[in-house]
Amino acid sequence: MDIDFYKLIPKQRAVVNDWMEKRVIVSYSLDMERQNVWVFMAAKSEQEVMDVLSTFPIIQFVKVNIHELAFHDSAQVVLPELIMN
């Protein structure tokens, strides 16, 4: 990874955040060594996944492996109860 890659990170985060707001990307994780990223995505086909991934600014720097999941489960985020005074 060189300086050109690192300059793309803010744009990458913006694109990922946009897809997450649209509920296309379900989750996005980076390992501690900053070598692997896992993207869980709601898509109907591998082509649809590639269409989303092609919008990633860092796409020319990464190797992509796509695996169809039987299911993806995660703990729900629970917000504290609001108290209106």
HELIX and SHEET records of a PDB file:
HELIX    1   1 ILE A    3  LYS A    7  1                                   5    
HELIX    2   2 ILE A    9  GLU A   21  1                                  13    
HELIX    3   3 GLU A   46  LEU A   53  1                                   8    
HELIX    4   4 ILE A   59  PHE A   61  5                                   3    
SHEET    1   A 2 ILE A  25  LEU A  30  0                                        
SHEET    2   A 2 VAL A  37  MET A  41 -1                                        
END                                                                             
